[in-house]
C-alpha cells in the first residue's frame, strides 16, 4: 500500500512542533560505564564469557560485576570468575554478595577472602530465594541488604554498590517503603546504587526526583539491558516488576526467526534510550551484558566511549 499525501501535507509538516536534536557530543567527555556478567555453567559458556570480557575490557569500564543465581546457586562459579578477573585482567571486579542461605559469619569470611585477593568492590544484595519460594532471612545471617552493607563496612573499607528499583521492588509494601529501604542501604555505607532495568526513561527520571526529595545524594546509575529476545526479556521483566512498553512489543513482533533484524532493532532502541538519558545529564551507565558483547560495545561507541590505547 502506498502513502498518498494530501494537498496540505507540507503545511502540516511546516507548522508542526519542532523537536530539537540531542546535544552534539563534540568536545564532551564520554560517560563512565560498567558491565555486568553472569558466571558460566559449562565450558562452552565459559569461553563465551571470556570472549565477552576481552572485547569489552578494551573500553576501560570503571568496574565489572559478576552475578549470583537465585538462592546463591552460582556462588562458587561467581567467586571463581571474580578471582580469575583479578588474576588475569586489569579490570576492577565487583563481586555480588547476598544474604540468602548463609550466616553472617560465613558471609564475612567470603568478604575477607575477597579483600585479601584484591577484590575491593562488593555489590550487596538481599538476594532472591530459590524459584517458587518466599524469601526468609537466615536465622544467623544478615536479614536485609542494609544489614549486609553495615556488616561489610565492619569487615573492610569496601566500595559498596546496592540495588535501586525505579518501579518498586515486587515485594515492597509501597513505593515509599522501597525508597526508604534504598536510603537505609546508602546510609549504612553504600557508595552508589544501580537501578533495575527499565525501558521508560520518564519512570527513571521521576525516580531520581523522588530520591533527591527523600534526601538521597549518592549516585543512582541507570541499569541498561539491550533486548534482542523479546519473549525472554518480557518473562524476566515480569518477575522483577519492570514494565514493558507496548511499543517495544510491536517493534519485535514477527521477528522471532530473524536474529539479525532483532539485533539492529535492539541497538537502535537502546542507543536512543541511553542518548536521551545522557541529554538529561546522566553521565554513568551500567550495562547488563547477558555475556553478549557486540551490542553493548556498539552502544558504548555511540555514547562516545572508545577503546583505550594499549
C-alpha positions in Angstrom: 0.0 0.0 0.0 1.4 3.4 -1.0 1.2 6.5 1.1 -0.7 9.3 -0.7 -0.1 12.7 0.9 -2.9 15.2 1.0 -2.6 18.6 -0.6 -2.0 20.2 2.8 0.8 17.8 3.9 3.6 20.4 3.5 1.6 22.9 5.6 1.1 20.3 8.3 4.8 19.4 8.3 6.0 23.0 8.3 3.6 24.2 11.1 4.2 21.2 13.4 6.2 21.3 16.6 9.9 21.3 16.1 11.9 18.8 18.1 15.4 19.8 18.9 18.2 17.3 18.2 20.0 15.6 21.1 23.1 17.6 22.1 26.1 17.0 20.0 28.9 15.2 21.7 31.7 17.2 20.2 34.0 18.2 23.0 32.0 16.4 25.7 33.6 13.8 27.8 32.2 10.3 27.4 30.2 8.8 30.3 31.6 6.3 32.8 30.4 2.8 32.1 30.4 -0.5 33.9 29.3 -4.0 32.8 27.6 -7.0 34.4 28.3 -10.6 33.6 26.9 -13.9 34.8 29.1 -16.9 35.7 29.3 -19.7 33.2 27.6 -23.1 33.7 29.5 -25.0 31.1 33.0 -24.9 29.4 31.4 -23.5 26.2 29.7 -20.7 28.1 33.0 -20.0 30.0 34.7 -19.5 26.6 31.8 -17.2 25.6 32.2 -15.2 28.9 35.9 -14.7 28.5 35.5 -13.6 24.9 32.9 -11.1 26.1 35.2 -9.8 28.9 38.2 -9.4 26.5 36.1 -7.4 24.0 34.5 -5.1 26.5 37.7 -4.7 28.6 39.1 -2.5 25.7 36.5 0.2 26.6 38.1 0.8 30.0 35.0 0.3 32.2 35.0 1.6 35.8 34.3 -1.9 37.0 32.7 -5.2 36.0 30.3 -7.2 38.2 29.6 -10.9 38.3 26.1 -12.0 39.5 24.7 -14.7 41.8 21.9 -17.0 40.8 18.7 -17.1 42.8 19.3 -18.6 46.3 23.1 -18.2 45.8 23.0 -21.1 43.3 26.0 -19.9 41.3 28.0 -18.7 44.4 31.2 -20.8 43.7 31.2 -20.0 40.0 30.8 -16.3 40.9 33.8 -16.5 43.2 35.9 -18.3 40.7 35.1 -15.9 37.9 35.8 -12.8 40.1 39.1 -14.2 41.2 40.1 -15.0 37.6 39.3 -11.4 36.6 41.6 -10.2 39.3 44.4 -12.6 38.3 44.3 -12.4 34.5 43.0 -8.9 33.6 43.5 -5.2 34.5 39.7 -4.8 35.2 38.3 -3.8 38.6 35.8 -6.6 39.6 32.8 -6.1 41.8 31.6 -9.3 43.4 27.9 -9.9 44.2 27.2 -10.9 47.8 23.7 -11.8 49.1 22.1 -12.5 52.4 20.5 -15.8 51.2 21.2 -19.1 52.9 24.3 -18.2 54.9 25.2 -17.0 58.4 26.7 -13.5 58.9 30.0 -15.2 59.8 30.1 -17.1 56.6 29.3 -14.0 54.5 32.0 -12.1 56.4 34.5 -14.8 55.7 33.8 -14.6 52.0 34.2 -10.9 52.1 37.5 -11.2 53.9 38.7 -13.6 51.3 37.7 -11.2 48.6 39.6 -8.3 50.2 42.7 -10.5 50.6 42.5 -11.4 47.0 42.4 -7.8 45.9 38.6 -7.5 45.3 37.7 -4.2 47.0 34.2 -3.6 45.5 31.1 -5.5 46.5 27.5 -5.4 45.1 25.5 -6.0 48.3 22.0 -7.5 47.7 19.4 -9.1 49.8 19.1 -11.8 47.1 16.2 -14.0 45.9 15.1 -17.3 47.3 15.1 -20.3 45.0 12.3 -20.2 42.4 8.9 -20.7 43.9 10.0 -20.0 47.5 9.4 -16.9 49.6 12.4 -15.1 51.0 13.1 -15.9 54.6 16.1 -14.4 56.4 18.6 -17.0 57.6 18.3 -17.2 61.4 22.0 -16.4 61.9 22.5 -14.3 58.8 22.0 -10.7 57.6 18.3 -10.2 57.2 18.4 -7.5 54.6 20.7 -5.6 52.3 21.1 -2.7 54.7 22.3 -5.1 57.3 24.8 -6.7 54.9 26.1 -3.3 53.9 26.7 -2.4 57.6 28.4 -5.8 58.1 30.7 -5.3 55.1 31.7 -1.9 56.5 32.9 -3.7 59.6 35.0 -6.2 57.6 36.9 -3.7 55.4 36.7 -0.4 53.6 34.9 -1.8 50.6 33.3 0.2 47.8 29.7 -1.0 48.1 27.0 -0.8 45.4 23.4 -1.6 46.1 20.2 -2.1 44.0 17.5 0.5 43.3 14.1 -0.1 41.9 12.6 2.7 39.8 9.3 0.8 39.5 9.4 -0.5 43.1 10.7 -3.9 44.3 7.9 -6.5 43.7 7.9 -7.4 47.4 7.9 -3.9 48.8 4.8 -2.8 50.6 4.8 0.6 48.8 7.0 2.8 46.6 7.7 5.0 49.7 8.8 2.0 51.8 11.0 0.8 48.9 12.6 4.3 48.7 13.1 4.3 52.5 14.9 1.0 52.2 17.2 2.4 49.5 18.1 5.3 51.8 18.8 2.8 54.6 21.3 0.9 52.4 23.1 4.1 51.4 23.1 5.5 55.0 24.6 2.1 56.1 27.6 2.8 54.0 26.9 2.0 50.3 28.5 4.4 47.9 26.2 4.1 44.9 23.1 2.3 43.7 22.5 0.7 40.3 18.9 0.5 39.0 16.9 -2.5 38.0 16.4 -2.5 34.2 13.8 -0.1 32.9 12.7 1.0 29.4 10.7 4.1 30.1 13.1 7.0 30.8 10.4 9.1 32.3 10.0 6.5 35.1 13.7 6.6 35.9 14.0 10.4 35.8 10.9 10.7 38.1 12.5 8.2 40.4 15.6 10.4 40.7 13.4 13.3 41.6 11.8 11.3 44.4 15.1 10.0 45.6 16.5 13.5 45.8 13.4 14.7 47.7 13.9 11.9 50.2 17.4 13.1 51.0 19.4 10.7 48.8 22.6 12.2 47.5 24.6 9.2 46.2 24.5 8.4 42.5 21.8 6.1 41.2 23.2 4.7 38.0 20.8 3.5 35.3 20.9 -0.2 34.6 20.6 -0.7 30.8 19.7 -4.0 29.1 19.7 -4.3 25.3 16.8 -6.6 24.3 17.2 -9.0 21.4 14.8 -11.7 22.6 11.6 -10.0 23.4 9.8 -13.1 24.9 12.7 -13.9 27.2 13.0 -10.2 28.3 9.3 -9.9 28.9 9.4 -13.0 31.2 12.3 -11.7 33.1 10.7 -8.2 33.5 7.5 -9.8 34.8 9.5 -11.4 37.6 11.3 -8.2 38.7 8.5 -5.7 38.3 9.7 -3.9 35.2 7.0 -2.7 32.8 7.5 -3.4 29.1 6.1 -0.7 26.8 3.7 -1.7 24.1 5.8 0.0 21.5 8.7 -2.4 22.3 6.4 -5.5 21.8 5.3 -4.0 18.5 8.9 -3.5 17.3 9.8 -7.1 17.8 6.5 -8.6 16.5 7.1 -11.1 13.8 10.9 -11.2 14.3 11.2 -14.4 16.2 13.1 -16.1 13.4 15.0 -13.0 12.2 18.0 -12.7 14.6 19.9 -10.1 12.6 17.0 -7.7 12.4 16.3 -8.2 16.2 19.9 -7.1 16.9 19.5 -4.0 14.8 16.3 -3.1 16.5 17.9 -3.7 19.9 20.9 -1.5 19.0 18.7 1.4 17.8 16.2 1.4 20.7 18.9 1.0 23.4 21.1 3.7 21.8 18.1 6.0 21.7 17.4 5.3 25.4 20.9 6.0 26.6 21.4 9.1 24.4 18.2 10.6 25.9 19.4 9.9 29.4 22.7 11.4 28.5 21.0 14.5 27.3 19.3 14.7 30.7 22.6 14.8 32.4 23.3 11.2 33.2 27.0 10.5 32.9 27.3 6.9 34.1 25.7 3.7 32.8 25.7 0.1 33.9 25.1 -2.5 31.2 23.6 -5.9 31.8 25.5 -7.6 29.0 24.0 -11.1 29.2 27.6 -12.2 28.2 26.9 -10.9 24.7 29.4 -8.1 24.0 28.7 -6.8 20.5 25.5 -4.8 21.2 27.0 -3.3 24.3 30.2 -2.4 22.5 28.3 -0.7 19.7 26.1 1.3 22.1 29.2 2.4 24.1 30.7 3.7 20.9 27.5 5.7 20.2 27.9 7.2 23.7 31.4 8.3 22.7 33.3 5.6 24.6 36.3 4.4 22.6 38.8 1.6 23.1 41.7 2.7 25.2 45.2 2.7 23.8 47.2 -0.4 24.8 
